[in-house]
Amino acid sequence: MFNFFLLILIYTGIYALMAIGQNIITGYGGMLSLCQAGFFAIGSYATAILSVRFGWSFWATLPVAAIISALFGLLIGLPTLRLKGDYLAIATLGFGEIVRNILNNWDSVTNGPMGIQKIPMPTLFGLTINPYKKYAFLVMVIIFVIIAYILFQRLARSRMGRALTAVREDEIAAQSMGINITKYKVYAFVLGASVAGIAGSLQAAFSLSVTPGTYTFMVSVMVLCMVVLGGMGNFKAAILGTFIIQLISYFPQLTGLSSVIPPQFKQILFGLILVVMMIWRPQGLLGREEHTYGVKGGK
Amino acid sequence: MSELLTIEDISVTYGNIKALRNVSMHVNQGDIVCLIGANGSGKSTLLKAIVGQEPLVEGSITFDGEEICQARTAAGNGNKWGRIKGSKSLTTDIIASRGIALVPEGRRVFADMSVEENLDMGAFMVRDKALISERKEAMYDFFPILGARRKQKTRSLSGGEQQMMAIARALMSGPRLILLDEPGLGLAPLVIADIFEKIDLINKQDNVTVFLVEQNARMALKASTEGYVMENGRIVLHDASASLLENEKVRAAYLGE
């Protein structure tokens, strides 16, 4: 039971990284993107393929996974970020599905629906971070979340955060203030993609195998739910939202009611949460984090 | 007096509809030039074209000797890192950095930010923090009401105060040319008079060239030195503002006399 709770915490950490990425894209940039699962998959497969086929260590695959995800973010971002709202959502949704279909069918590289097994465990200073000993892995994941949180929090307070806020509030006004909206949107998208790639890499190292079935559209929806539930534009809230959604999705197993509650239950509940939140608390549990974009210093 | 902004023979279309038909205009350094016309005559489209929001089908726009907008040549579409594909036009943010500030129609303030944050946002291109504080203080002196409300969310400001803030925000970038799209829209006559007074001061004291688009023809012509009249996407009249005020046709069509 306690072990199971640790498992939930580890998944919370991995998903929190994705939620942090989603938050910079949707919460700050105001772009409704639905392809975090795609970047998650790319990160996972990068780590799986590089470590299994080429014998790279986990730590070497991690930055490569982030960079490959970022490149795909750039590739999909440049043509689609001119789209707005639901059009962007559909384009990114399509991208996520394309990634999954390629993973399913490109047998020579991804081993198709069977996926890639026997991914080596990460080692650090001669110690193996064995996913079966969940403590060690949990500590590693938490460190990643903390680093991502600090970096993205700084980013949100930076010039880029200001620019994204302006773009989200009013694109025309932002442009006439000299803000290159395409540039900042693409930045946000690429950063969000790369952190999802890192999450994917951790996922591969944790489950020691990757299969396309893990990276469905529901993952993207879940990540979006996490951000909306916690509060858009608030990284702490994204992490809180992730924890709550993870608790809910493992609720049947946690309570030992999995024979009574059907697995579709969680999808019903996610939908319900989104509807209820939109009606009663559209700003999310914690609401948007207030930054003052004041220019300090001067006289 | 040198020409700061030159619009040469431009046309803009929305699908099959021609919104601007071969419009030519020029704005001299240091002037207040106004453009008057009815709803849907193409005034706002012209401003959008100047700041690179609408692609030109014909003609070109030059600012301070540099061509900023040009008609598309081939089937180029969309923008790409500062330049619009298929032509040498600059994108809106680069045009802004050249010294053209737009006060958009309907003000478009950042409603969830405070007055101060809005002004900071207006100075996005300015890297010198001392200069930003200096300009902010100057704005608070110039519009005392903004100084009194500097920490207040812009959402809570009245229409007139928001308009003043939009103008102040545009001035924060230190522009050479300020484009005003219907600054009097939806405001009480007294407030409009106040805003036009400020516009005049901005022009005289700070030596900012003003290009004003207005439906309120009388106010606009009184405030400006030169005027253009637009009808159905064409410039139909161009004269000194004082003469336009006396013009029979203008009096009948726009001044209700």
HADDOCK unambig.tbl for C-alpha pairs under 7 A between the chains (distance, minus, plus):
assign (segid A and resid 169 and name CA) (segid B and resid 110 and name CA) 6.08 0.50 0.50
assign (segid A and resid 170 and name CA) (segid B and resid 108 and name CA) 6.95 0.50 0.50
assign (segid A and resid 170 and name CA) (segid B and resid 110 and name CA) 6.93 0.50 0.50
assign (segid A and resid 173 and name CA) (segid B and resid 108 and name CA) 6.18 0.50 0.50
assign (segid A and resid 175 and name CA) (segid B and resid 92 and name CA) 5.78 0.50 0.50
assign (segid A and resid 175 and name CA) (segid B and resid 93 and name CA) 5.06 0.50 0.50
assign (segid A and resid 176 and name CA) (segid B and resid 92 and name CA) 6.20 0.50 0.50
assign (segid A and resid 176 and name CA) (segid B and resid 93 and name CA) 5.95 0.50 0.50
assign (segid A and resid 176 and name CA) (segid B and resid 96 and name CA) 5.71 0.50 0.50
assign (segid A and resid 176 and name CA) (segid B and resid 101 and name CA) 6.41 0.50 0.50
assign (segid A and resid 176 and name CA) (segid B and resid 102 and name CA) 5.96 0.50 0.50
assign (segid A and resid 177 and name CA) (segid B and resid 93 and name CA) 6.77 0.50 0.50
assign (segid A and resid 177 and name CA) (segid B and resid 96 and name CA) 6.36 0.50 0.50
assign (segid A and resid 177 and name CA) (segid B and resid 122 and name CA) 5.49 0.50 0.50
assign (segid A and resid 177 and name CA) (segid B and resid 124 and name CA) 6.51 0.50 0.50
assign (segid A and resid 178 and name CA) (segid B and resid 93 and name CA) 3.83 0.50 0.50
assign (segid A and resid 178 and name CA) (segid B and resid 94 and name CA) 6.31 0.50 0.50
assign (segid A and resid 178 and name CA) (segid B and resid 96 and name CA) 5.01 0.50 0.50
assign (segid A and resid 178 and name CA) (segid B and resid 97 and name CA) 5.69 0.50 0.50
assign (segid A and resid 178 and name CA) (segid B and resid 124 and name CA) 6.89 0.50 0.50
assign (segid A and resid 178 and name CA) (segid B and resid 125 and name CA) 6.22 0.50 0.50
assign (segid A and resid 179 and name CA) (segid B and resid 93 and name CA) 5.28 0.50 0.50
assign (segid A and resid 180 and name CA) (segid B and resid 93 and name CA) 5.32 0.50 0.50
assign (segid A and resid 293 and name CA) (segid B and resid 117 and name CA) 5.74 0.50 0.50
assign (segid A and resid 294 and name CA) (segid B and resid 117 and name CA) 5.52 0.50 0.50
assign (segid A and resid 294 and name CA) (segid B and resid 120 and name CA) 6.27 0.50 0.50
assign (segid A and resid 295 and name CA) (segid B and resid 120 and name CA) 6.41 0.50 0.50
assign (segid A and resid 295 and name CA) (segid B and resid 129 and name CA) 6.77 0.50 0.50
assign (segid A and resid 297 and name CA) (segid B and resid 129 and name CA) 6.33 0.50 0.50
assign (segid A and resid 298 and name CA) (segid B and resid 129 and name CA) 5.05 0.50 0.50
assign (segid A and resid 298 and name CA) (segid B and resid 130 and name CA) 3.77 0.50 0.50
assign (segid A and resid 298 and name CA) (segid B and resid 133 and name CA) 5.84 0.50 0.50
assign (segid A and resid 299 and name CA) (segid B and resid 130 and name CA) 5.75 0.50 0.50
